[in-house]
Amino acid sequence: MTTSRRKLIEPQITPFYHVINRCVRRAYLCGNDPYNGKNYQHRRGWIVSKIKQLAAVFCIDVCAYAVMSNHYHLVLKIDMEQQQKLTPEEVISRWLQLFSGHPIAVDFLKEGQIAADKQQALSNLVAEWQQRLGSISWFMRCLNEEIARKANKEDQCKGAFWGGRFKSQALLGEQALLSCMNVR
């Protein structure tokens, strides 16, 4: 049985995590696929571009990454301090870079204020989005979903592209962090 991410990812204990995700159905993420003779090297660019976009939006730093033929590795650091300092305007602005916004949030950004009867709804939205902007699960969701859609479209198929949930490992010390990043 799988364990809830809330129990596996605890930024109060350590902000650093090693994350891995693998392809399914012998799918190729990057490089030359010996089964069909196609080269998928261009997908590396998809992943790198998306990682950069997400790192600019989320309160998560990408310390290192490696894109392999059928999987990728990330070393991520949750920046709780940055997450907690975000203003409501910053939270909404960041969220709208990834998702279409709730009309109340969009109106607030345009007008700079909101009717009194909608303030609680806005406050709830901002709190939820602010929490998500520091979530590795949401970061990975945004990364994996787009790559899977593009790859499935290119491969002219439907269904899962990733082999289940991403794997995450807490990096509990400097030695673990350096070892994972293969820094000597």
C-alpha positions in Angstrom: 0.0 0.0 0.0 1.3 3.4 -0.8 1.9 6.1 1.8 0.4 9.5 1.6 2.7 12.3 0.3 1.9 14.3 3.4 3.6 11.7 5.5 6.6 11.3 3.1 7.3 15.0 2.4 7.8 17.0 5.6 9.6 20.2 4.9 9.9 20.9 8.6 12.3 17.9 8.9 14.2 18.5 5.6 13.5 20.8 2.6 15.6 18.6 0.3 14.1 15.7 -1.7 15.3 13.4 -4.5 12.5 12.7 -6.9 12.4 10.1 -9.6 9.8 9.3 -12.3 9.9 6.5 -14.9 8.1 6.0 -18.2 5.7 3.1 -18.7 5.2 0.7 -21.7 8.8 0.7 -22.8 8.2 4.4 -23.6 11.3 6.5 -24.4 11.7 9.8 -22.7 14.9 10.8 -24.5 17.5 9.4 -26.8 17.3 6.7 -29.5 14.5 4.1 -29.1 16.0 0.8 -30.4 12.5 -0.7 -30.8 11.1 1.8 -33.3 14.3 3.6 -34.4 13.0 7.0 -33.5 15.1 9.7 -31.7 13.4 11.4 -28.8 16.2 13.7 -27.8 14.1 16.8 -28.3 12.0 15.7 -25.3 14.9 16.7 -23.0 14.2 20.3 -24.1 10.5 19.9 -23.1 11.5 18.7 -19.7 14.2 21.3 -19.1 11.9 24.2 -20.3 9.1 23.0 -18.0 11.4 22.6 -15.0 12.6 26.2 -15.5 9.1 27.5 -15.8 7.9 25.7 -12.7 11.0 26.7 -10.7 10.1 30.3 -11.4 6.5 29.9 -10.3 6.7 27.5 -7.4 8.6 28.1 -4.1 10.7 25.1 -4.9 14.3 25.3 -6.0 15.7 22.8 -8.5 19.2 21.9 -7.1 20.0 19.3 -9.8 18.4 17.3 -12.5 19.2 14.5 -14.8 17.1 13.3 -17.8 17.8 9.7 -18.8 16.4 7.6 -21.6 13.3 6.3 -19.7 13.2 8.3 -16.4 14.4 11.5 -14.8 15.8 12.6 -11.4 15.4 15.9 -9.6 16.9 17.2 -6.4 14.4 19.7 -5.1 14.4 22.2 -2.1 11.2 23.5 -0.7 11.6 27.2 0.1 9.1 27.6 3.0 10.4 31.0 3.8 9.7 32.3 0.3 6.3 30.5 0.3 5.2 32.2 3.6 6.3 35.7 2.4 4.1 35.7 -0.7 1.5 38.4 -0.8 -2.0 37.5 -2.0 -1.2 39.3 -5.3 1.9 37.3 -5.8 0.2 34.0 -5.0 -2.6 34.7 -7.6 -0.2 36.0 -10.2 2.0 32.9 -9.9 -1.0 30.5 -9.9 -2.4 32.2 -13.0 0.9 31.4 -14.9 -0.1 27.7 -14.7 -3.9 27.6 -14.4 -6.9 29.6 -15.4 -7.9 31.5 -12.4 -11.1 31.7 -10.4 -13.1 34.7 -11.4 -12.9 36.2 -7.9 -9.0 36.0 -8.0 -8.9 37.4 -11.6 -11.2 40.4 -10.6 -9.0 41.0 -7.5 -5.9 41.3 -9.6 -7.6 43.6 -12.1 -9.3 45.9 -9.6 -6.9 45.6 -6.6 -9.8 45.1 -4.3 -12.9 42.8 -4.0 -16.4 43.1 -2.6 -16.7 42.4 1.1 -19.0 39.3 0.4 -16.2 37.7 -1.7 -13.3 38.4 0.6 -13.5 35.1 2.5 -13.7 33.1 -0.7 -10.6 34.9 -2.0 -8.8 34.4 1.2 -9.6 30.6 1.0 -8.4 30.4 -2.6 -5.1 32.3 -1.8 -4.4 30.1 1.2 -5.0 26.9 -0.9 -2.8 28.1 -3.8 -0.1 29.4 -1.5 0.1 25.9 0.1 0.3 24.3 -3.4 3.1 26.6 -4.5 5.3 24.9 -1.9 4.1 21.4 -2.7 6.4 18.9 -4.5 3.3 16.9 -5.5 1.8 19.9 -7.3 5.2 20.7 -8.9 5.4 17.1 -10.2 1.8 17.1 -11.3 2.4 20.2 -13.4 5.7 18.8 -14.9 4.4 15.2 -15.6 1.0 16.1 -17.0 2.3 18.4 -19.7 5.2 16.0 -20.7 2.8 13.0 -20.8 0.3 14.9 -23.0 3.0 16.0 -25.5 4.6 12.5 -25.6 1.3 10.7 -26.1 0.3 13.1 -28.8 3.7 12.6 -30.5 3.5 8.8 -30.1 -0.2 8.9 -31.3 -1.4 6.9 -28.3 -3.5 7.3 -25.2 -3.1 6.3 -21.6 -0.4 6.5 -18.9 3.0 7.7 -20.0 4.5 7.6 -16.5 4.8 4.4 -14.5 2.8 5.3 -11.5 3.5 7.9 -8.8 6.8 9.6 -8.7 9.2 8.3 -6.0 10.6 10.7 -3.5 13.4 10.3 -1.0 14.1 12.8 1.8 17.7 13.9 1.9 18.4 14.2 5.6 21.9 15.6 5.6 24.6 17.4 3.7 26.3 14.1 2.9 23.0 12.7 1.4 22.5 15.8 -0.6 26.0 15.8 -2.0 25.9 12.1 -2.7 22.6 12.4 -4.5 23.9 15.3 -6.6 27.1 13.3 -7.2 29.2 16.3 -6.1 32.7 15.4 -4.9 
